[in-house]
Amino acid sequence: MTTSSSIANEAVAVIGLGCWYPDAPNPARLWENILSRRRAFRRLPEQRLPLDSYFDPDKRAPDKTYGRKAAVIDGFDFDWVGHRIPRGTFEGTDVSHWLALEVALQALNDAGYGRDTLPRDRTGVIVGNTLTGEQSRSLSLRVRWPFVERAIRAAANSEGFTAAATDTLVGSTQTYFKSVFPPVDEDTLAGSLSNTIAGRICNFLDLQGGGYVVDGACASSLLAVTTAANVLSSRDLDVALVGGVDISLDPFELVGFAKVGALSPTQMRVYDRAANGFLPGEGCGFVVLKRLEDARADGDYVYATLRGWGVSSDGAGGITAPSVKGQSLAIQRAYKRAGYSPGLLHFVEGHGTGTPAGDPVELKAIAAALRAYGVQRPRSCGVTSFKSIVGHTKAAAGVGGFIKAAIAANRRVIPPTANCTDPSVTFAKDARVLYPLRDGRVESPEAVVRAGVSAMGFGGINAHVTLESGDPPASRLNPSLDEEVLLTSAQESEIFVISANGLDALQRRVEDVVTRGDGLSIGELADFAAELSTEAKPGAKARVAIVASDPEELEATLGDIREALRNDPPEPGTVQRCASAKGRAWIANAPERPRVGFLFPGQGSQQLAMARRLVRRFDWAKRFVEQADGWLVAMGLAPVTELIYPPLERAPDNAQILGWRETLRQTQHAQPAICLASVVWLKYLARLGVSPAAVAGHSLGELSALHAAGAFDERTLIELAATRGQLMAVTDVSGAMASLACGRPEADRLIGEAAGYSAIANLNAPKQTVISGDVDAIERIVEMAKAQSIAAVRLPVSGAFHSAHFQKAAGALREADGIPEISNPLHTAMLSAIDGKPMRSGVPVRDYLSRQMCMEVDFVSLVRSMTERCDLLLEVGPGRVLTGLVKGTVGDDRLPCFPLESRPGKDEDLNVALAALFAHGQRLRLDALYDSRLCRPFVPASERHFIENPCERAFPDVAVPAARTVTSEPPERLFTLIPPPPEHAAGESVLPHRQVAESQMVTKPTARGAVLAAIGSQTGFPIESLTLDLRLVDDLHLDSIKTVELVSDVADQLGITEPFDAAQFADATLGELVERMDLLEASAHSAAPADSNAGQSAAENLSERAAPWVANYALEWEAEP
């Protein structure tokens, strides 16, 4: 398909943004969360949906949900007084109305508009919403009381209750049942309707351009955007305030979605092979839209420009089943209108719900639309999902994705999706033109970033829009950390440390941590971990360290720790590892500070993207690798970082990745690359406060070890590794290597039995020996070993390392420039990999490294020597090869060894290593662990203000008739219990006469006092907040009925009986009302008769208007049966 501009189209500018989503009360905070992939999912709060009542892991359980988690808003507390919304109106209206109003005002303010500066008659409000919100559904229960009463009476009757007992039960139940709901009044209906969400915004701002709601299920708010774009293009409006709101996490939706099987029982994994459903969310977003030409003419700041939009339906088929054809049609229509190809897109903000049925269909639909425009290049367009951090916000999801895309286009950043660890197979099959945006990237500030946004809903409705960058990046959206840094902030695990001066105190601290950590979200794990790190005492004797990946794991592990401290605490001087916590938790009782050994890996450990997270996150790491590239360029060599860090996310296919991997594996590249990565990790350990008691390396790793011991500086290391690699990459003899699952004796025997040259290259472990030599000899030994049931495998290397094959290279290294003869004095002990013995301080570097190139590596002896000097080891560099060899040599218990990065980006490795170090008594600078990461002040869930469902409110103290016991004694007996009256002198009154001061007499209020008191009573506004310039309708938002009631009430208080039209004050100011009441009151007084009956008439008039406050009672006696 070719592009076309045949559809009438006018570009639409996005000039204002506002939102409130979980953990994101504004767009700037939302942007930080998007970049850092900060997920807001937590256990459903009790005040929202108590799991004890509604949860059941059995998906077949009736009226239950198997979902436990959601992303919920906290901190929203609508200021009804400040917004001049009467209390009764506020309490009787669904919270979705108030959230929408709050966010709409936020967006208008962002666009630079106030209530008085909007073109009111040309501004409209279009809101995406479905079924208003959960509070309106809960409030409707009150008017269903007759049904509840009928059910209670039927149950009571079946149980044989007496009529009196049933009446008592019904009365008490009614009192409690209705106590949590506001009374039904004139605000109830309007406050429970969906359309009045838009109407309320129009009312508050006095807009006449039209306000209504669009309901397209989960596509609602993106449909609101397309609707607004149409009315702006047709010039029916000049400004459109557009958004969506969804506050619906009640049983109606959660049990309903559970029965459809749409919810995830575990985690939300959008576009992932393990996708098993969505986690629900809630929120609200609004944008201010304007024709681009008008925005430019008015000098508005333009975040992004909306260029195209398309809508479609799936037609015939399942009403809830997604359709590739239907979705693709909406996408194609959008680009036909835009006039450019989707092949220009940097990314698509997808609908992405994480369902195993929906995600593949959507990916296929996007891919089909791209192919229809001739796009064939694999992995040409990224896909991301807003829902991956806030869940499925349903009617508010589309505008949330639109806001994300608008900010991304504005900031020139390609935003990531969260928790996609194993991408869907669809990317490798039907959607090869797409790729999941797992990392994200920052583009040039001058670039034009283009994005698509999709949304779909039940009923087969599909919407898609496309937008592009507008003005230069908005400074108001500048995040707290650099965007490149935030893209690396997300981690799969966190470390939690607890310490005290003794086990009893530690147990109390653990209990405190359990309490504070209850109910936290995934995103708050980092906040909590950072706070606990600041509370850790460096010299504390009793310690706990935990590594956890989610709140559930942290909660379970803390439970295990608590039980261990109660029932099986560690002995003094010992460290206890908790096997039940995946081996990722420790308890320590007065451990000695550990002696830490550093092991540096050799060739074969190289990995694409090794140490990448550190390089992207920290300026010091980035500067170092740039320096290293510069040193290599100065040697006439190519920069190595380009080989370590290719654009993996955009690799067109696995063949490309394999090609990059093969290039890095080449000796001349691998050696400086591995040393570079090891130095980055060495630097980071120093910042964390970890220094070695001894160092060693395996083959190439000895170069890094020498540097760590102080033998030479970083530049010498990189240049030496590059020289060594260049020399070893060229050999005159073809050679091979193989790994044998046997010790030295068996290897020597096999070597002796095979013809040709071969030798032991590495004694890696008691049962792992590597041999090296001629190709024919190595192949024969492999065949012989297999015949004798000894596992053997040929290694994928280019030469016979650590053999006589490299004598020429060794000689060249000995003569090479830039290699020191003697090392600097060593400040740390270094053990040789040749024999496991300590090296003397002045290492003959040139001689040692030349000999080492051809000699065998005795790693077994090295590890046994390290055992005498160290309590635990760290593998400083890429991979975990050495960790496995240490375990195979001495076992975990005797000398535990921990990798720092077994695979690129696996933060769990570092966290486990640090947790073990902390538990063993190491003094860590844990603050360095949270540098350049998005960590916010931790607020426990117990202190957060979540939206509350009325049905989960605590019952207030209500007056319920108590059971009474009636005595059967005759009245004569009761009279004897009444004491006789006191004696009084003749004519003396029983009650003393009181003189009442004139100042104490009841006085009639002034008109001003009556008006203010009536306003305060009817609206709940503090009287001190009222001023006489406020208008009843425009400012205090009273409707005409309430206005008439208020004016009539004031007249009654002032004794005004003269008829007047209360409706004339519909939008008077309070001052005008006071002035009119003063006149009416004066008129009434001047006409009043001055006779003795005046007081009686006034009293009668009052009695007619006032409800009686005294009830009549009678006591009757009946004989006891």
HELIX and SHEET records of a PDB file:
HELIX    1   1 PRO A   27  SER A   36  1                                  10    
HELIX    2   2 LEU A   51  TYR A   54  1                                   4    
HELIX    3   3 ARG A   87  GLU A   91  1                                   5    
HELIX    4   4 VAL A   95  ASP A  110  1                                  16    
HELIX    5   5 ARG A  120  ARG A  122  5                                   3    
HELIX    6   6 GLU A  134  LEU A  139  1                                   6    
HELIX    7   7 ARG A  142  ARG A  144  5                                   3    
HELIX    8   8 TRP A  145  SER A  158  1                                  14    
HELIX    9   9 ALA A  163  SER A  179  1                                  17    
HELIX   10  10 THR A  188  SER A  192  1                                   5    
HELIX   11  11 ASN A  195  LEU A  205  1                                  11    
HELIX   12  12 ALA A  217  ALA A  219  5                                   3    
HELIX   13  13 SER A  220  SER A  233  1                                  14    
HELIX   14  14 PRO A  251  VAL A  260  1                                  10    
HELIX   15  15 LEU A  292  ASP A  298  1                                   7    
HELIX   16  16 VAL A  324  ALA A  338  1                                  15    
HELIX   17  17 PRO A  342  LEU A  344  5                                   3    
HELIX   18  18 GLY A  358  ALA A  372  1                                  15    
HELIX   19  19 LYS A  387  VAL A  390  1                                   4    
HELIX   20  20 LYS A  394  ALA A  396  5                                   3    
HELIX   21  21 ALA A  397  ARG A  411  1                                  15    
HELIX   22  22 VAL A  425  ALA A  428  5                                   4    
HELIX   23  23 SER A  475  LEU A  477  5                                   3    
HELIX   24  24 GLU A  483  LEU A  486  1                                   4    
HELIX   25  25 LEU A  503  GLY A  517  1                                  15    
HELIX   26  26 GLU A  524  GLU A  535  1                                  12    
HELIX   27  27 PRO A  551  ASN A  567  1                                  17    
HELIX   28  28 ALA A  579  ALA A  581  5                                   3    
HELIX   29  29 ARG A  612  ARG A  617  1                                   6    
HELIX   30  30 ASP A  619  ALA A  634  1                                  16    
HELIX   31  31 THR A  641  ILE A  644  1                                   4    
HELIX   32  32 LEU A  648  ARG A  650  5                                   3    
HELIX   33  33 ASN A  654  ARG A  665  1                                  12    
HELIX   34  34 THR A  667  ARG A  687  1                                  21    
HELIX   35  35 GLY A  701  ALA A  709  1                                   9    
HELIX   36  36 GLU A  714  MET A  728  1                                  15    
HELIX   37  37 ARG A  744  GLU A  753  1                                  10    
HELIX   38  38 VAL A  775  ALA A  787  1                                  13    
HELIX   39  39 ALA A  804  PHE A  806  5                                   3    
HELIX   40  40 GLN A  807  GLU A  815  1                                   9    
HELIX   41  41 VAL A  845  GLN A  852  1                                   8    
HELIX   42  42 PHE A  859  ARG A  869  1                                  11    
HELIX   43  43 VAL A  881  ARG A  894  1                                  14    
HELIX   44  44 ASP A  907  ALA A  919  1                                  13    
HELIX   45  45 LEU A  926  TYR A  930  5                                   5    
HELIX   46  46 ALA A  941  GLU A  943  5                                   3    
HELIX   47  47 PRO A  950  GLU A  952  5                                   3    
HELIX   48  48 PRO A  971  THR A  976  1                                   6    
HELIX   49  49 GLU A  998  GLN A 1000  5                                   3    
HELIX   50  50 ALA A 1007  THR A 1019  1                                  13    
HELIX   51  51 ILE A 1023  SER A 1025  5                                   3    
HELIX   52  52 SER A 1040  GLN A 1053  1                                  14    
HELIX   53  53 ALA A 1062  PHE A 1065  5                                   4    
HELIX   54  54 LEU A 1070  ALA A 1087  1                                  18    
HELIX   55  55 ASN A 1093  ARG A 1105  1                                  13    
SHEET    1   A11 GLY A 211  VAL A 214  0                                        
SHEET    2   A11 THR A 123  GLY A 128  1                                        
SHEET    3   A11 VAL A 239  ASP A 246  1                                        
SHEET    4   A11 GLY A 283  ARG A 291 -1                                        
SHEET    5   A11 VAL A  12  TRP A  20 -1                                        
SHEET    6   A11 ALA A 304  SER A 313 -1                                        
SHEET    7   A11 ILE A 461  SER A 469 -1                                        
SHEET    8   A11 ARG A 450  GLY A 457 -1                                        
SHEET    9   A11 PHE A 347  GLU A 349  1                                        
SHEET   10   A11 CYS A 381  THR A 384  1                                        
SHEET   11   A11 LEU A 434  PRO A 436  1                                        
SHEET    1   B 2 PHE A  41  ARG A  43  0                                        
SHEET    2   B 2 LYS A  69  ALA A  71 -1                                        
SHEET    1   C 2 VAL A 413  ILE A 414  0                                        
SHEET    2   C 2 ARG A 441  VAL A 442 -1                                        
SHEET    1   D 4 GLU A 494  ALA A 500  0                                        
SHEET    2   D 4 ALA A 542  ALA A 548 -1                                        
SHEET    3   D 4 ALA A 585  ASN A 589 -1                                        
SHEET    4   D 4 THR A 574  ARG A 577 -1                                        
SHEET    1   E 5 ALA A 829  MET A 830  0                                        
SHEET    2   E 5 ALA A 694  GLY A 697  1                                        
SHEET    3   E 5 VAL A 596  PHE A 600  1                                        
SHEET    4   E 5 LEU A 872  PRO A 878  1                                        
SHEET    5   E 5 CYS A 897  GLU A 901  1                                        
SHEET    1   F 5 ALA A 792  ARG A 794  0                                        
SHEET    2   F 5 GLY A 735  LEU A 740 -1                                        
SHEET    3   F 5 GLN A 768  ASP A 774 -1                                        
SHEET    4   F 5 SER A 758  ALA A 765 -1                                        
SHEET    5   F 5 VAL A 857  ASP A 858  1                                        
END                                                                             
